[in-house]
Amino acid sequence: RQPPTVICYICGREYGTKSISIHEPQCLKKWHRENDMLPKHLRRPEPKKPEVITIQAKGFYDLESLNEAAWISAQNQLVPCDICGRTFLPDRLIVHQRSCKPK
């Protein structure tokens, strides 16, 4: 059985339940650095951590709901290409658009 993982709401990658609390602040700093370097029209608001209510009296989170909310948040960070409609992170969209040709 695989150990439980948590999806980062910023980048969409999976991390262990112990390391996600270390990863998220670092990921957010990286997000800010990358966002600040983008052209103004591609900059986006800071992603907000989804709030998931505890489901048990012991204070446990519903890991499935938490991961689903984090995945949706990460997917909302993607920007569509004006030419082909595929979605990319804003810094990758710039690279993609150099070679994207209309059909």
Backbone as a printed PyTorch tensor [residue, N CA C, xyz], in Angstrom:
tensor([[[  0.8480,  -1.1860,   0.0000],
         [  0.0000,   0.0000,   0.0000],
         [  0.8850,   1.2380,   0.0000]],

        [[  0.5390,   2.2020,  -0.8500],
         [  1.2830,   3.4550,  -0.9380],
         [  1.0310,   4.3060,   0.3120]],

        [[  2.0520,   5.0220,   0.7980],
         [  1.8130,   5.9440,   1.9150],
         [  0.9160,   7.0920,   1.4340]],

        [[  0.1460,   7.6890,   2.3510],
         [ -0.7440,   8.7780,   1.9320],
         [  0.0460,   9.9950,   1.4530]],

        [[ -0.4570,  10.6100,   0.4050],
         [  0.1850,  11.8160,  -0.1260],
         [ -0.8270,  12.9450,  -0.1670]],

        [[ -0.2800,  14.1590,  -0.1930],
         [ -1.0960,  15.3690,  -0.2530],
         [ -0.6590,  16.1520,  -1.4830]],

        [[ -1.6240,  16.6920,  -2.2250],
         [ -1.3230,  17.4680,  -3.4240],
         [ -1.1210,  18.9260,  -3.0420]],

        [[ -0.0440,  19.5170,  -3.5530],
         [  0.2290,  20.9320,  -3.3140],
         [ -0.7740,  21.7750,  -4.0970]],

        [[ -1.4090,  22.7310,  -3.4310],
         [ -2.4120,  23.5730,  -4.0820],
         [ -1.7890,  24.5830,  -5.0430]],

        [[ -0.4630,  24.7380,  -5.0040],
         [  0.2120,  25.7100,  -5.8640],
         [  0.7020,  25.0450,  -7.1460]],

        [[  1.4520,  23.9450,  -7.0050],
         [  2.0740,  23.3200,  -8.1800],
         [  1.3890,  22.0470,  -8.6330]],

        [[  0.5410,  21.4470,  -7.8020],
         [ -0.1870,  20.2510,  -8.1930],
         [  0.5960,  18.9540,  -8.0210]],

        [[  1.7820,  19.0050,  -7.4600],
         [  2.5760,  17.7910,  -7.2500],
         [  2.2050,  17.1460,  -5.9210]],

        [[  2.5010,  15.8430,  -5.8210],
         [  2.1820,  15.0950,  -4.6000],
         [  3.3730,  15.0740,  -3.6450]],

        [[  3.0820,  15.2170,  -2.3600],
         [  4.1000,  15.1820,  -1.3080],
         [  3.5800,  14.3660,  -0.1400]],

        [[  4.4980,  13.8480,   0.6540],
         [  4.1110,  13.1170,   1.8550],
         [  3.4450,  14.0320,   2.8550]],

        [[  2.6870,  13.4420,   3.7550],
         [  1.9430,  14.2460,   4.7290],
         [  2.8630,  15.0280,   5.6570]],

        [[  4.0660,  14.5500,   5.8670],
         [  5.0140,  15.2660,   6.7330],
         [  5.7400,  16.3810,   5.9710]],

        [[  6.0240,  16.1730,   4.6880],
         [  6.8320,  17.1470,   3.9450],
         [  6.0220,  18.2560,   3.2840]],

        [[  4.7040,  18.1210,   3.2040],
         [  3.8940,  19.1510,   2.5360],
         [  3.9970,  20.4860,   3.2820]],

        [[  4.1020,  20.4410,   4.6020],
         [  4.1920,  21.6900,   5.3790],
         [  5.5280,  22.3910,   5.1470]],

        [[  6.5470,  21.6520,   4.7380],
         [  7.8410,  22.2470,   4.3950],
         [  7.8020,  22.7620,   2.9590]],

        [[  7.1680,  21.9890,   2.0770],
         [  7.1360,  22.3310,   0.6580],
         [  6.3170,  23.5910,   0.3540]],

        [[  5.1160,  23.6980,   0.9260],
         [  4.2030,  24.7820,   0.5460],
         [  4.7910,  26.1870,   0.6960]],

        [[  5.4430,  26.5500,   1.8190],
         [  6.0170,  27.9020,   1.9070],
         [  7.1020,  28.1360,   0.8500]],

        [[  7.9200,  27.1110,   0.5820],
         [  8.9650,  27.2480,  -0.4350],
         [  8.3530,  27.3800,  -1.8300]],

        [[  7.3110,  26.6150,  -2.0860],
         [  6.6360,  26.6580,  -3.3880],
         [  5.9900,  28.0300,  -3.6030]],

        [[  5.4160,  28.5870,  -2.5490],
         [  4.7810,  29.8960,  -2.6580],
         [  5.8130,  30.9850,  -2.9410]],

        [[  6.9870,  30.8960,  -2.2920],
         [  8.0630,  31.8580,  -2.5780],
         [  8.4960,  31.7550,  -4.0340]],

        [[  8.6610,  30.5300,  -4.5280],
         [  9.0430,  30.3110,  -5.9280],
         [  7.9640,  30.8670,  -6.8550]],

        [[  6.7030,  30.6420,  -6.5070],
         [  5.5890,  31.1410,  -7.3080],
         [  5.6610,  32.6690,  -7.4100]],

        [[  5.9320,  33.3470,  -6.2830],
         [  6.0310,  34.8070,  -6.2810],
         [  7.1860,  35.2900,  -7.1570]],

        [[  8.3470,  34.6340,  -7.0420],
         [  9.4940,  35.0170,  -7.8750],
         [  9.1540,  34.8880,  -9.3560]],

        [[  8.5680,  33.7570,  -9.7430],
         [  8.2330,  33.5240, -11.1510],
         [  7.1300,  34.4650, -11.6260]],

        [[  6.1390,  34.7040, -10.7800],
         [  5.0330,  35.5770, -11.1520],
         [  5.5100,  37.0130, -11.3570]],

        [[  6.4400,  37.4610, -10.5300],
         [  6.9580,  38.8250, -10.6380],
         [  7.7730,  39.0390, -11.9150]],

        [[  8.3220,  37.9600, -12.4770],
         [  9.1150,  38.0830, -13.6990],
         [  8.2660,  38.0240, -14.9690]],

        [[  6.9920,  37.6760, -14.8390],
         [  6.1180,  37.5640, -16.0100],
         [  5.7060,  38.9480, -16.5160]],

        [[  5.3570,  39.0510, -17.8140],
         [  4.7750,  40.3010, -18.3040],
         [  3.4780,  40.5910, -17.5400]],

        [[  3.1390,  41.8550, -17.4170],
         [  1.9800,  42.2450, -16.5960],
         [  0.6880,  41.5220, -16.9960]],

        [[  0.4610,  41.2920, -18.2940],
         [ -0.8010,  40.6760, -18.7220],
         [ -0.8920,  39.1880, -18.3640]],

        [[  0.2250,  38.5540, -17.9940],
         [  0.2000,  37.1460, -17.6030],
         [  0.2760,  36.9390, -16.0930]],

        [[  0.4860,  38.0090, -15.3340],
         [  0.5540,  37.8730, -13.8810],
         [ -0.8230,  37.4900, -13.3460]],

        [[ -0.8100,  36.7130, -12.2690],
         [ -2.0700,  36.2390, -11.7060],
         [ -2.1010,  36.4640, -10.2030]],

        [[ -3.2850,  36.4550,  -9.6180],
         [ -3.3650,  36.6520,  -8.1640],
         [ -2.7800,  35.4410,  -7.4290]],

        [[ -2.3270,  35.6910,  -6.2220],
         [ -1.7390,  34.6160,  -5.4120],
         [ -2.7640,  33.5070,  -5.1890]],

        [[ -2.3460,  32.2400,  -5.3840],
         [ -3.2910,  31.1440,  -5.1460],
         [ -3.6390,  31.0510,  -3.6590]],

        [[ -4.8920,  30.8130,  -3.3850],
         [ -5.3550,  30.6950,  -2.0040],
         [ -5.4670,  29.2230,  -1.6370]],

        [[ -5.0190,  28.9000,  -0.4410],
         [ -5.0900,  27.5170,   0.0250],
         [ -6.5530,  27.1460,   0.2450]],

        [[ -6.9950,  26.0470,  -0.3790],
         [ -8.3990,  25.6380,  -0.1840],
         [ -8.6470,  25.2250,   1.2610]],

        [[ -9.7970,  25.6040,   1.7720],
         [-10.1420,  25.2390,   3.1430],
         [-10.9920,  23.9810,   3.1190]],

        [[-10.5590,  22.9880,   3.8740],
         [-11.3090,  21.7440,   3.9850],
         [-11.6280,  21.5330,   5.4530]],

        [[-12.8770,  21.2540,   5.7270],
         [-13.3470,  21.1010,   7.1050],
         [-12.9530,  19.7190,   7.6350]],

        [[-12.5680,  19.6580,   8.9080],
         [-12.2490,  18.3650,   9.5200],
         [-13.5130,  17.5240,   9.5810]],

        [[-13.3560,  16.2120,   9.4110],
         [-14.5330,  15.3460,   9.3490],
         [-14.7440,  14.5070,  10.5930]],

        [[-13.7820,  14.4870,  11.4800],
         [-13.9250,  13.6660,  12.6780],
         [-13.6610,  14.5040,  13.9120]],

        [[-14.1810,  14.0410,  15.0150],
         [-13.9910,  14.7550,  16.2720],
         [-12.5170,  14.8220,  16.6630]],

        [[-11.7200,  13.8800,  16.1540],
         [-10.2940,  13.8610,  16.4740],
         [ -9.5200,  14.9210,  15.7030]],

        [[-10.1580,  15.5840,  14.7380],
         [ -9.4930,  16.6430,  13.9960],
         [ -8.7910,  16.1930,  12.7240]],

        [[ -9.1220,  15.0100,  12.2250],
         [ -8.5210,  14.5320,  10.9800],
         [ -9.1730,  15.1950,   9.7820]],

        [[ -8.3960,  15.3380,   8.7060],
         [ -8.9310,  15.8790,   7.4660],
         [ -9.3460,  14.7460,   6.5510]],

        [[-10.3380,  15.0040,   5.7170],
         [-10.7030,  14.0730,   4.6670],
         [ -9.6660,  14.2670,   3.5660]],

        [[ -8.6820,  13.3810,   3.5000],
         [ -7.5480,  13.5230,   2.5920],
         [ -7.9970,  13.5760,   1.1310]],

        [[ -9.0200,  12.8100,   0.7980],
         [ -9.5200,  12.8060,  -0.5880],
         [-10.0860,  14.1740,  -0.9720]],

        [[-10.8760,  14.7660,  -0.1090],
         [-11.4480,  16.0940,  -0.3820],
         [-10.3580,  17.1570,  -0.4290]],

        [[ -9.4010,  17.0560,   0.4660],
         [ -8.2970,  17.9980,   0.5030],
         [ -7.5060,  17.9330,  -0.7990]],

        [[ -7.1960,  16.7250,  -1.2620],
         [ -6.4460,  16.5630,  -2.5010],
         [ -7.2340,  17.0410,  -3.7160]],

        [[ -8.5260,  16.7900,  -3.7310],
         [ -9.3420,  17.2460,  -4.8520],
         [ -9.3800,  18.7730,  -4.9160]],

        [[ -9.5410,  19.4240,  -3.7750],
         [ -9.5670,  20.8900,  -3.7310],
         [ -8.2090,  21.4710,  -4.1390]],

        [[ -7.1180,  20.8240,  -3.7020],
         [ -5.7750,  21.2950,  -4.0520],
         [ -5.5210,  21.1180,  -5.5500]],

        [[ -5.9610,  20.0010,  -6.1200],
         [ -5.7800,  19.7520,  -7.5530],
         [ -6.5360,  20.7990,  -8.3770]],

        [[ -7.7570,  21.1000,  -7.9970],
         [ -8.5520,  22.1150,  -8.7010],
         [ -7.8690,  23.4700,  -8.6070]],

        [[ -7.3440,  23.8070,  -7.4350],
         [ -6.6320,  25.0710,  -7.2580],
         [ -5.4100,  25.1440,  -8.1680]],

        [[ -4.6530,  24.0550,  -8.2420],
         [ -3.4630,  24.0270,  -9.0990],
         [ -3.8460,  24.1500, -10.5710]],

        [[ -4.9410,  23.5030, -10.9770],
         [ -5.3840,  23.5740, -12.3680],
         [ -5.8820,  24.9680, -12.7340]],

        [[ -6.4190,  25.6920, -11.7520],
         [ -6.8900,  27.0530, -12.0060],
         [ -5.7520,  28.0250, -12.2720]],

        [[ -4.5190,  27.6140, -11.9750],
         [ -3.3490,  28.4530, -12.2290],
         [ -2.9660,  28.4570, -13.7080]],

        [[ -3.4780,  27.4950, -14.4730],
         [ -3.0900,  27.3610, -15.8670],
         [ -3.7630,  28.4180, -16.7450]],

        [[ -3.0430,  28.8350, -17.8050],
         [ -3.5180,  29.8740, -18.7140],
         [ -3.6400,  29.2630, -20.1110]],

        [[ -4.7610,  29.4950, -20.8290],
         [ -4.9030,  28.9140, -22.1730],
         [ -4.1010,  29.6840, -23.2200]],

        [[ -3.6050,  28.9550, -24.2130],
         [ -2.9220,  29.5570, -25.3560],
         [ -3.9800,  30.1960, -26.2550]],

        [[ -3.7220,  31.4150, -26.7220],
         [ -4.6760,  32.1070, -27.5930],
         [ -4.8250,  31.4150, -28.9400]],

        [[ -3.8120,  30.6630, -29.3590],
         [ -3.8230,  30.0480, -30.6800],
         [ -4.4640,  28.6600, -30.6630]],

        [[ -3.9680,  27.7720, -29.7850],
         [ -4.4510,  26.3830, -29.8160],
         [ -5.3900,  26.0220, -28.6650]],

        [[ -5.4410,  26.8380, -27.6230],
         [ -6.3420,  26.5830, -26.5060],
         [ -5.7930,  25.6840, -25.4190]],

        [[ -4.6220,  25.0680, -25.6210],
         [ -4.0240,  24.2430, -24.5700],
         [ -3.6630,  25.1250, -23.3850]],

        [[ -3.6260,  24.5300, -22.1910],
         [ -3.3340,  25.3190, -20.9950],
         [ -1.9230,  25.0440, -20.4950]],

        [[ -1.2970,  26.1130, -19.9720],
         [  0.0720,  26.0560, -19.4930],
         [  0.2170,  26.9460, -18.2720]],

        [[  1.2820,  26.7150, -17.5110],
         [  1.6720,  27.6960, -16.5110],
         [  2.1400,  28.9330, -17.2720]],

        [[  1.9090,  30.1370, -16.7550],
         [  2.2230,  31.3520, -17.5190],
         [  3.6540,  31.4350, -18.0350]],

        [[  4.6420,  30.9980, -17.2540],
         [  6.0170,  31.0630, -17.7420],
         [  6.2550,  30.0800, -18.8830]],

        [[  5.5550,  28.9660, -18.9150],
         [  5.6780,  27.9830, -19.9890],
         [  4.8750,  28.3950, -21.2190]],

        [[  3.8240,  29.1910, -21.0130],
         [  3.0130,  29.6620, -22.1440],
         [  3.8570,  30.5190, -23.0780]],

        [[  4.7240,  31.3330, -22.5230],
         [  5.5920,  32.1920, -23.3400],
         [  6.4570,  31.3280, -24.2520]],

        [[  7.0280,  30.2650, -23.7150],
         [  7.8690,  29.3590, -24.5020],
         [  7.0270,  28.6570, -25.5600]],

        [[  5.8500,  28.1770, -25.1670],
         [  4.9640,  27.4650, -26.0970],
         [  4.5600,  28.3500, -27.2680]],

        [[  4.2250,  29.5970, -26.9990],
         [  3.7120,  30.4720, -28.0520],
         [  4.7450,  30.7870, -29.1330]],

        [[  6.0150,  30.6150, -28.8080],
         [  7.0540,  30.8320, -29.8280],
         [  6.9170,  29.8320, -30.9630]],

        [[  6.4700,  28.6190, -30.6510],
         [  6.4040,  27.5830, -31.6870],
         [  4.9820,  27.1880, -32.0750]],

        [[  3.9640,  27.7480, -31.4190],
         [  2.5810,  27.3870, -31.7260],
         [  2.1390,  28.0830, -33.0130]],

        [[  1.6490,  27.2810, -33.9320],
         [  1.1780,  27.8150, -35.2160],
         [ -0.3230,  27.5420, -35.3670]],

        [[ -1.0670,  28.4830, -35.9300],
         [ -2.4970,  28.2130, -36.1590],
         [ -2.6650,  27.1320, -37.2180]],

        [[ -3.6880,  26.3150, -37.0530],
         [ -3.9280,  25.2190, -38.0210],
         [ -4.5720,  25.7450, -39.2920]]])
